[in-house]
């Protein structure tokens, strides 16, 4: 809303990283591709020890009269075990860098990282949904820089859900006029200025969010045409950090 496009992109990237990490953290030890049996057992043992110390310290603090000496010992042990585990995990991820990505523990991508994955004729279209607004982020490579523009549309999540639901029900209905009428309400999330830019590129990477994952963006109407040009290649990704998707698509193009 303040016109800070780069700040909007960076905030959206952090939110996606946190959401991914939160969804995978509870089951991260089930993601073990590449790990040896000894590594899996060591990780389980270290995590169990750490969780036990955390629980002991929490119980002690909850007592009417916590034992300060015992708490100090527990906190010291907790810090030592956590540091040791962190060093071990860093070594594991250094050996298996993809494991960190699969577990959602990779660092938040930086805006400049897009220089590595966007070519001059590719646009990155990202969305972020909250209770009252939808943030649209459009990034393109201009020379040796990435230009990102953000657009904020006020719409309540409930209203958005209703429009997307109506759109999904129209999928497969052989009635172009009805489709355009229903789909236009969802397409309105994307301002005309952004739609004009999207129609001029040959490849668009779409990063939806929340209920927008159900939207077939390549079929959204704009005027007498569609959101993307007739010859545009449309690819979907989970985040701007999905480098392999970008690179594979660029290589194929």
C-alpha contacts under 8 A as a table, 3 or more apart, distances in Angstrom:
res1	aa1	res2	aa2	distance
1	X	4	X	7.59
1	X	152	X	6.63
3	X	150	X	7.62
4	X	7	X	5.30
4	X	8	X	6.19
5	X	8	X	5.07
5	X	9	X	6.31
5	X	148	X	6.29
5	X	149	X	5.48
5	X	150	X	5.22
6	X	9	X	5.11
6	X	10	X	6.20
6	X	111	X	7.78
6	X	148	X	6.66
6	X	149	X	7.88
7	X	10	X	5.13
7	X	11	X	6.04
8	X	11	X	5.18
8	X	12	X	6.12
8	X	150	X	7.01
9	X	12	X	5.14
9	X	13	X	6.15
9	X	111	X	7.55
9	X	137	X	6.87
9	X	148	X	7.65
9	X	150	X	7.71
10	X	13	X	5.04
10	X	14	X	6.27
10	X	110	X	7.28
10	X	111	X	6.95
11	X	14	X	5.16
11	X	15	X	6.22
12	X	15	X	5.09
12	X	16	X	6.24
12	X	128	X	6.84
13	X	16	X	5.21
13	X	17	X	6.25
13	X	108	X	6.46
13	X	109	X	6.84
13	X	239	X	7.83
13	X	240	X	7.66
14	X	17	X	5.05
14	X	18	X	6.16
14	X	108	X	5.98
15	X	18	X	5.14
15	X	19	X	6.09
16	X	19	X	5.09
16	X	20	X	6.08
16	X	239	X	7.20
17	X	20	X	5.23
17	X	21	X	6.03
17	X	104	X	7.29
17	X	107	X	7.76
17	X	108	X	5.88
18	X	21	X	5.09
18	X	22	X	5.98
19	X	22	X	5.15
19	X	23	X	6.22
20	X	23	X	5.22
20	X	24	X	6.35
20	X	104	X	5.71
21	X	24	X	5.32
21	X	25	X	5.65
21	X	103	X	7.29
21	X	104	X	4.81
21	X	105	X	6.14
22	X	25	X	5.40
22	X	26	X	7.58
23	X	26	X	7.20
24	X	27	X	5.54
24	X	28	X	5.67
24	X	103	X	6.12
24	X	104	X	6.42
25	X	28	X	5.11
25	X	103	X	7.22
25	X	104	X	7.70
26	X	29	X	7.99
27	X	30	X	5.49
27	X	31	X	7.27
28	X	31	X	5.36
28	X	103	X	5.61
29	X	32	X	6.45
29	X	40	X	7.77
29	X	43	X	7.79
29	X	44	X	7.44
31	X	99	X	7.65
31	X	102	X	7.35
31	X	103	X	6.70
32	X	35	X	5.48
32	X	40	X	7.24
32	X	99	X	7.37
33	X	99	X	7.06
34	X	96	X	6.97
34	X	99	X	7.79
35	X	39	X	5.96
35	X	40	X	6.42
36	X	39	X	5.12
36	X	40	X	6.29
37	X	40	X	5.14
37	X	41	X	6.23
38	X	41	X	5.17
38	X	42	X	6.08
39	X	42	X	5.06
39	X	43	X	6.07
40	X	43	X	5.24
40	X	44	X	6.23
41	X	44	X	5.14
41	X	45	X	6.13
42	X	45	X	5.10
42	X	46	X	6.07
43	X	46	X	5.18
43	X	47	X	6.06
44	X	47	X	5.22
44	X	48	X	6.12
45	X	48	X	5.15
45	X	49	X	6.25
46	X	49	X	5.19
46	X	50	X	6.20
46	X	81	X	7.80
46	X	85	X	6.62
47	X	50	X	5.09
47	X	51	X	6.09
48	X	51	X	5.18
48	X	52	X	6.08
49	X	52	X	5.13
49	X	53	X	6.34
49	X	81	X	7.86
50	X	53	X	5.27
50	X	54	X	6.27
50	X	78	X	6.68
50	X	81	X	6.47
50	X	82	X	6.71
51	X	54	X	5.07
51	X	55	X	6.16
52	X	55	X	5.15
52	X	56	X	6.18
53	X	56	X	5.05
53	X	57	X	6.14
53	X	74	X	6.68
53	X	77	X	7.68
53	X	78	X	6.03
54	X	57	X	5.26
54	X	58	X	6.15
54	X	78	X	7.04
55	X	58	X	5.08
55	X	59	X	6.16
56	X	59	X	5.19
56	X	60	X	6.21
56	X	74	X	7.61
57	X	60	X	5.12
57	X	61	X	6.22
57	X	71	X	6.31
57	X	74	X	6.13
57	X	75	X	7.13
58	X	61	X	5.22
58	X	62	X	6.26
59	X	62	X	5.11
59	X	63	X	6.65
60	X	63	X	5.48
60	X	66	X	5.52
60	X	67	X	7.06
60	X	71	X	6.84
61	X	66	X	5.48
61	X	71	X	7.60
62	X	66	X	7.20
63	X	66	X	5.24
66	X	71	X	7.50
67	X	70	X	5.34
67	X	71	X	6.10
68	X	71	X	5.03
68	X	72	X	6.11
69	X	72	X	5.15
69	X	73	X	6.35
70	X	73	X	5.14
70	X	74	X	6.14
71	X	74	X	5.04
71	X	75	X	5.98
72	X	75	X	5.12
72	X	76	X	6.13
73	X	76	X	5.15
73	X	77	X	6.17
74	X	77	X	5.11
74	X	78	X	5.93
75	X	78	X	4.92
75	X	79	X	6.11
76	X	79	X	5.18
76	X	80	X	6.23
77	X	80	X	5.11
77	X	81	X	6.05
78	X	81	X	5.25
78	X	82	X	5.96
79	X	82	X	5.18
79	X	83	X	6.05
80	X	83	X	5.22
80	X	84	X	6.12
81	X	84	X	5.12
81	X	85	X	6.03
82	X	85	X	5.10
82	X	86	X	6.07
83	X	86	X	5.04
83	X	87	X	6.31
84	X	87	X	5.28
84	X	88	X	6.30
85	X	88	X	5.03
85	X	89	X	6.05
86	X	89	X	5.08
86	X	90	X	6.13
87	X	90	X	5.17
87	X	91	X	6.35
88	X	91	X	5.16
88	X	92	X	6.24
89	X	92	X	4.92
89	X	93	X	6.13
90	X	93	X	5.17
90	X	94	X	6.04
91	X	94	X	4.97
91	X	95	X	6.36
92	X	95	X	5.22
92	X	96	X	6.05
92	X	97	X	8.00
93	X	96	X	4.68
93	X	97	X	4.77
93	X	98	X	7.55
93	X	99	X	6.42
93	X	100	X	5.82
94	X	97	X	5.44
96	X	99	X	5.48
96	X	100	X	7.38
97	X	100	X	5.61
97	X	101	X	7.07
98	X	101	X	5.09
98	X	102	X	6.21
99	X	102	X	5.04
99	X	103	X	6.16
100	X	103	X	5.24
100	X	104	X	6.37
100	X	105	X	5.15
100	X	106	X	5.56
101	X	104	X	5.12
101	X	105	X	5.85
101	X	106	X	5.08
102	X	105	X	7.63
103	X	106	X	7.84
108	X	241	X	7.90
109	X	113	X	6.45
109	X	240	X	7.31
109	X	241	X	5.86
110	X	113	X	5.29
110	X	114	X	7.66
111	X	114	X	5.91
111	X	146	X	7.65
112	X	115	X	5.64
112	X	116	X	7.96
112	X	145	X	7.78
112	X	146	X	6.98
113	X	116	X	5.71
113	X	117	X	7.34
114	X	117	X	5.24
114	X	118	X	5.80
114	X	146	X	6.90
114	X	240	X	7.60
115	X	118	X	5.74
115	X	119	X	7.72
115	X	141	X	6.96
115	X	144	X	7.45
115	X	145	X	6.93
115	X	146	X	6.45
117	X	243	X	6.42
117	X	246	X	5.71
117	X	247	X	6.13
118	X	121	X	7.95
118	X	122	X	5.90
118	X	123	X	7.34
118	X	124	X	7.90
118	X	140	X	7.14
118	X	141	X	6.27
118	X	246	X	7.27
119	X	122	X	5.47
119	X	141	X	6.25
119	X	250	X	7.57
120	X	140	X	6.91
120	X	141	X	5.06
120	X	142	X	6.54
120	X	143	X	7.60
121	X	140	X	7.88
121	X	141	X	7.79
121	X	201	X	5.19
121	X	202	X	5.84
121	X	203	X	6.51
122	X	140	X	6.54
122	X	141	X	7.58
122	X	201	X	5.99
122	X	202	X	6.40
122	X	203	X	4.72
122	X	204	X	5.63
122	X	205	X	7.47
123	X	138	X	6.86
123	X	139	X	5.75
123	X	140	X	4.98
123	X	141	X	7.79
123	X	198	X	6.90
123	X	201	X	6.81
123	X	203	X	6.40
123	X	204	X	4.82
123	X	205	X	6.26
124	X	137	X	7.79
124	X	138	X	5.67
124	X	139	X	5.00
124	X	140	X	6.52
124	X	204	X	5.88
124	X	205	X	4.88
124	X	206	X	6.16
124	X	207	X	7.63
124	X	240	X	7.96
125	X	136	X	7.18
125	X	137	X	5.77
125	X	138	X	4.78
125	X	139	X	6.66
125	X	204	X	6.95
125	X	205	X	6.05
125	X	206	X	4.81
125	X	207	X	6.09
126	X	136	X	5.79
126	X	137	X	4.97
126	X	138	X	6.51
126	X	206	X	5.91
126	X	207	X	4.55
126	X	208	X	6.00
126	X	209	X	7.98
127	X	134	X	6.85
127	X	135	X	5.57
127	X	136	X	4.76
127	X	137	X	6.30
127	X	207	X	6.30
127	X	208	X	5.21
127	X	209	X	5.69
128	X	134	X	5.72
128	X	135	X	5.00
128	X	136	X	6.70
128	X	208	X	7.33
128	X	209	X	5.53
128	X	210	X	7.73
129	X	133	X	6.24
129	X	134	X	4.63
129	X	135	X	6.43
129	X	157	X	7.49
129	X	209	X	6.33
129	X	210	X	6.54
130	X	133	X	5.51
130	X	134	X	6.34
130	X	157	X	6.74
131	X	155	X	7.95
131	X	156	X	5.62
131	X	157	X	4.98
132	X	154	X	5.91
132	X	155	X	5.28
132	X	156	X	4.31
132	X	157	X	6.12
133	X	152	X	6.63
133	X	153	X	5.47
133	X	154	X	4.34
133	X	155	X	4.98
133	X	156	X	6.30
133	X	157	X	7.47
134	X	152	X	5.88
134	X	153	X	5.26
134	X	154	X	6.50
134	X	155	X	6.79
134	X	189	X	7.38
135	X	150	X	6.94
135	X	151	X	5.84
135	X	152	X	4.69
135	X	153	X	6.49
136	X	150	X	5.63
136	X	151	X	5.06
136	X	152	X	6.32
136	X	153	X	7.99
136	X	189	X	7.79
136	X	190	X	7.01
137	X	148	X	6.71
137	X	149	X	5.85
137	X	150	X	4.53
137	X	151	X	6.48
138	X	148	X	5.49
138	X	149	X	5.33
138	X	150	X	6.41
138	X	194	X	7.18
139	X	146	X	6.58
139	X	147	X	5.54
139	X	148	X	4.21
139	X	149	X	6.52
140	X	146	X	5.68
140	X	147	X	5.40
140	X	148	X	6.56
141	X	144	X	7.10
141	X	145	X	5.88
141	X	146	X	4.54
141	X	147	X	6.16
142	X	145	X	5.35
142	X	146	X	5.87
142	X	147	X	6.43
143	X	146	X	7.97
151	X	190	X	7.87
151	X	191	X	7.40
153	X	189	X	6.32
155	X	159	X	6.72
155	X	160	X	6.59
156	X	159	X	5.32
156	X	160	X	6.25
157	X	160	X	4.99
157	X	161	X	6.04
158	X	161	X	5.08
158	X	162	X	6.30
159	X	162	X	5.11
159	X	163	X	6.34
160	X	163	X	5.16
160	X	164	X	6.15
160	X	186	X	7.82
161	X	164	X	5.17
161	X	165	X	5.99
161	X	211	X	6.73
162	X	165	X	5.10
162	X	166	X	6.19
163	X	166	X	5.13
163	X	167	X	6.18
163	X	182	X	7.59
163	X	185	X	6.88
163	X	186	X	6.59
164	X	167	X	4.94
164	X	168	X	6.15
164	X	186	X	6.87
164	X	211	X	7.44
164	X	212	X	7.33
164	X	214	X	7.33
164	X	215	X	6.80
165	X	168	X	5.14
165	X	169	X	6.31
166	X	169	X	5.22
166	X	170	X	6.56
166	X	182	X	6.99
167	X	170	X	5.19
167	X	171	X	6.79
167	X	179	X	7.60
167	X	182	X	5.95
167	X	183	X	5.88
167	X	186	X	7.99
167	X	215	X	7.64
168	X	171	X	5.34
168	X	214	X	7.16
168	X	215	X	7.19
170	X	173	X	5.35
170	X	179	X	6.34
170	X	182	X	7.94
171	X	179	X	7.98
173	X	179	X	7.69
175	X	178	X	5.55
175	X	179	X	6.18
176	X	179	X	5.01
176	X	180	X	6.06
177	X	180	X	5.21
177	X	181	X	6.25
178	X	181	X	5.12
178	X	182	X	6.28
179	X	182	X	5.34
179	X	183	X	5.77
180	X	183	X	5.09
180	X	184	X	5.67
180	X	220	X	7.63
180	X	221	X	6.02
181	X	184	X	5.43
181	X	185	X	7.28
182	X	185	X	5.89
182	X	186	X	7.57
183	X	186	X	5.36
183	X	187	X	6.15
183	X	220	X	5.91
183	X	221	X	6.71
184	X	187	X	4.82
184	X	188	X	6.01
184	X	220	X	6.94
184	X	221	X	6.16
184	X	222	X	7.29
185	X	188	X	5.31
185	X	189	X	7.60
186	X	189	X	5.81
186	X	220	X	7.75
187	X	190	X	5.80
187	X	220	X	5.83
187	X	221	X	6.76
187	X	222	X	7.20
187	X	227	X	7.71
188	X	191	X	6.51
190	X	194	X	6.36
190	X	195	X	6.43
191	X	194	X	5.41
191	X	195	X	6.28
192	X	195	X	4.94
192	X	196	X	6.13
193	X	196	X	5.30
193	X	197	X	6.57
194	X	197	X	5.18
194	X	198	X	6.20
195	X	198	X	5.05
195	X	199	X	6.22
195	X	222	X	7.69
195	X	227	X	6.01
195	X	228	X	7.54
196	X	199	X	5.29
196	X	200	X	6.70
197	X	200	X	5.35
197	X	201	X	7.08
198	X	201	X	5.78
198	X	204	X	7.29
198	X	227	X	7.08
198	X	228	X	5.80
198	X	229	X	7.49
199	X	227	X	6.50
199	X	228	X	4.68
199	X	229	X	4.57
199	X	232	X	7.75
200	X	228	X	7.99
200	X	229	X	6.79
201	X	204	X	7.22
201	X	229	X	7.53
201	X	232	X	6.76
202	X	229	X	7.48
202	X	231	X	6.50
202	X	232	X	4.39
202	X	233	X	6.12
203	X	232	X	5.18
203	X	233	X	4.58
203	X	234	X	5.94
203	X	235	X	7.80
204	X	232	X	7.05
204	X	233	X	6.24
204	X	234	X	4.97
204	X	235	X	6.29
205	X	234	X	5.98
205	X	235	X	4.76
205	X	236	X	5.61
205	X	237	X	6.77
205	X	246	X	7.74
206	X	234	X	7.21
206	X	235	X	6.10
206	X	236	X	4.79
206	X	237	X	6.21
207	X	236	X	5.91
207	X	237	X	5.17
207	X	238	X	5.74
207	X	239	X	5.86
207	X	240	X	7.35
208	X	212	X	5.45
208	X	213	X	5.28
208	X	236	X	7.78
208	X	237	X	7.80
208	X	238	X	7.35
209	X	212	X	5.41
209	X	213	X	5.96
210	X	213	X	6.22
211	X	214	X	5.99
211	X	215	X	7.88
212	X	215	X	5.31
216	X	219	X	5.66
216	X	220	X	6.99
217	X	220	X	5.31
217	X	227	X	7.42
218	X	226	X	7.34
218	X	227	X	6.56
218	X	228	X	6.24
218	X	234	X	6.77
219	X	226	X	6.43
219	X	227	X	7.20
220	X	226	X	5.64
220	X	227	X	5.52
221	X	224	X	7.15
221	X	225	X	5.81
221	X	226	X	4.07
221	X	227	X	5.60
222	X	225	X	5.36
222	X	226	X	4.82
222	X	227	X	5.33
223	X	226	X	7.23
226	X	229	X	6.72
226	X	230	X	7.71
228	X	232	X	6.12
229	X	232	X	5.11
237	X	240	X	7.32
237	X	242	X	6.40
237	X	245	X	7.01
238	X	242	X	6.66
239	X	242	X	5.64
240	X	243	X	7.26
242	X	245	X	5.70
242	X	246	X	6.80
243	X	246	X	5.11
243	X	247	X	6.01
244	X	247	X	5.04
244	X	248	X	5.87
245	X	248	X	5.31
245	X	249	X	6.12
246	X	249	X	5.26
246	X	250	X	6.11
247	X	250	X	5.09
247	X	251	X	6.04
248	X	251	X	5.14
248	X	252	X	6.11
249	X	252	X	5.05
249	X	253	X	6.09
250	X	253	X	5.02
